[in-house]
Amino acid sequence: MSNESKVKIALSVNGEPAEVAFAPHKTLLEVLREDLGLTGTKHGCELGECGTCTVLLDGTAVLSCLVLGVACEGRAVRTVEGMAQNGQLHPLQETFADLGAAQCGYCTPAFLLVAEALLAANPHPTRDEIKHALAGNLCRCTGYIKIYEAVELAAARMRGEVAQPTRESLYGR
């Protein structure tokens, strides 16, 4: 594809300024993976039904398969690659690992980002609020309980509470 048939935009990706040129028909998902090399965002159904491609756009969880890349000019995109800071995992990443909330891991980046947006807006979510926030993300490996527990534990830690997983969370009932 020649440069004449590409568009060029400037945006922020994981807190860093970025400029990228791409075919104007590409989705944000394709731009992130193919043009910026950020493969943590996963291809799923590409119809907006599975949630696997979720990223944060200006702090709001969006399905990147439904957003055109050209619509991101001047905006801030956050992917799972931007969650860890200064070599430290985000509390959500830690609790997902600690509780085994990630099985195969394919859907995990999207769950992490949706949960991050939820906790930014509501640091004290109830289990029902967590379920509602995560409802658009599908996982074929878990029964979701470990995911809910991981979000609850991360929320407590992010509030500054000394929180440990329950014995049941670690070993079952």
Buried (B, 14 or more C-beta within 10 A) or exposed (E): EEEEEBBEBEBBBBEEEBEBEBBEEBBBBBBBBBBBEBBBBBBBEBEBEBBBBBBBBEEEBBBBBBBBBBEBEEBBBBBBBBBEEEEEEBBBBBBBEBBBBBBEEBBBBBBBBBBBBBBEEEEEBEEEBBBEBBEBBBBEEBEBEBBBBBBBBBBBBBEEEEBEBEEEBEEEE
